[in-house]
Amino acid sequence: MSLKYKTLFLAAAGIFGLNSCGMFGGGGGGTGNVSEKTGWNYNDPENGGFEVVTDWQPEAGPGLVFIEGGTFIMGRVEQDVMYDWNATPRRVTVTSFYMDETEISNVDWREYVHWIKRVYSEYPNVVKNALPDTLVWRSPLGYNEPFVTDYFRHPAYNDYPVVGVNWLQANDYCSWRTDRVNEQLLVDKGIIEFDLAQKGADVFTTEAYLSGQYEARVKKLLPSLDPEKPEGRHVRFSDGILLPKYRLPTEAEWEFAASGLVGNTYDERMVERRIYPWNGHNVRNPDPKVRGQLMANFVRGRGDYMGLAGNLNDENTFPGPVKSYWPNDYGLYCMAGNVNEWVLDVYRPLTYEDFDEVRPFRGNVFKTPYDKDGNYAKKDSLGRIPYREVTEEEAAERHNYNKAYYINYKDGDVASTLDFRDGATIKEKNSDRMYYQGDAQMKNAGMTTLINDHVRVYKGGSWKDRAYWLSPGARRFLDEKRSTNDLGFRCAMEAVGAQSARKRGERVGAR
């Protein structure tokens, strides 16, 4: 190795602690520094400078708990009193992932709004879209007006779950959180400067940085081992420094995490299924020290939202603090009661009959940041990378998909109708279509159902629900643009690499 590239490599090792914390050095049980297939050296300028992280270690993002995946029976565990028949029990497998320990709180959302107001002050619609709808507290025959002004803003409710947030807003928060966490990681490593003055298109976003479109506050480049790029380079996703995206959990992930069945397993045996996120058929704690105390925040009976004065058992008339009651066996709080929670899926009654057996999900719309000429998209005025749906021409030679839009696949698309006529016009086909909402030009024309491609699943039960809805298998839906005073959310993240907690060095839940 020449003196020049030895100097660069040692500089990289000094900046990032490469041999000890997982950049390029060997050790740590990785693949080593020599290719097993070619015999060429990794991380060696004299062999082309192909850089490989060989001792990467998992790192959880802020606020996240590791959920070790596995197989479970997803769906109904009690009588279907609503006669929806929309949660037929079915065995599926969920891969390991991370999930927020608690619901997103009011102070979490105010931090988000504060940042939006400061950075996008010249875009009033962006600021407006970030605000929760506090008017969800109003009721024609109830005096809830103080909650319109108090619940989101008063410090007394800092640690209470944010409500009045629709599904689209929840996804925007997940994207924002991804960028702020990754921005801080790069600041901590001295790659970029902390920038309070960033505005508009100069805002740091993870995708803009990775595509080389963020240069506003880049402090230093990572020394490159590529002989043709001695000037250095940006951090790549393959360096293992940046975290995967925060997102809403899928319905299967949420139900798996809420059930917390890891507490009922012995070796490869499941000793008991659960109706609720705790054992037994009762909603009160059986522990002798706290016997009789309720396990969640819900409606105990008609007109009984918190119990009797002098011994308030439920304690919370409306939502309570996000760390109320007892965590389940994964260490997650309020997976039953308090507020319902948005999940990623589009609602269909028959989803359980259609989805995959591993990582089940309905709601795919395949997109790409590249244009038809193969050029990567340029960031927009808000600093974000725009995506577009893949075309049928681009997917024509694919064997696993042939279009972009799969939200209504097998349950609502033209091909799944009872009367699919090859020679029919588009209008005639639409008239036979499941969940058909009528012509766009005619308001409410032909509307026969509330189910469409824009309704999303929510789960968990809330402060104003009966115990029936506390079961993780129960499911309901709401339009993605609507919000209520009993519906919030929490974020999830992929657990890349090894799925076993033992191999990852992770702790499984509260055990």
Salt bridges, closest charged atoms under 4 A:
GLU36 OE1 - LYS37 NZ 3.99
GLU51 OE1 - ARG233 NH2 2.32
GLU51 OE1 - ARG236 NH1 3.51
ASP100 OD2 - ARG177 NH1 2.75
GLU101 OE1 - LYS323 NZ 3.62
GLU103 OE2 - ARG490 NH2 4.00
GLU145 OE2 - ARG138 NH2 2.81
GLU183 OE1 - ARG180 NE 2.93
ASP195 OD1 - ARG217 NE 3.59
GLU207 OE2 - LYS245 NZ 3.29
GLU215 OE2 - HIS234 NE2 3.11
ASP239 OD2 - ARG233 NH1 2.94
GLU251 OE2 - LYS459 NZ 3.22
GLU251 OE2 - ARG475 NE 2.65
GLU253 OE1 - ARG247 NH1 2.90
GLU255 OE1 - LYS459 NZ 3.26
ASP304 OD2 - ARG300 NE 2.89
ASP329 OD2 - ARG274 NH2 2.43
GLU341 OE2 - ARG490 NH2 2.74
ASP354 OD2 - ARG362 NH2 3.34
ASP380 OD2 - ARG384 NE 3.81
GLU394 OE2 - ARG388 NH2 2.48
ASP419 OD2 - ARG421 NE 3.46
ASP432 OD2 - ARG421 NH2 2.55
ASP453 OD1 - ARG348 NH2 2.48
ASP465 OD2 - ARG476 NH2 2.87
GLU480 OE2 - HIS454 ND1 3.11
GLU480 OE1 - ARG456 NE 3.06
GLU494 OE2 - ARG247 NH2 2.48
GLU494 OE1 - ARG359 NH1 3.18
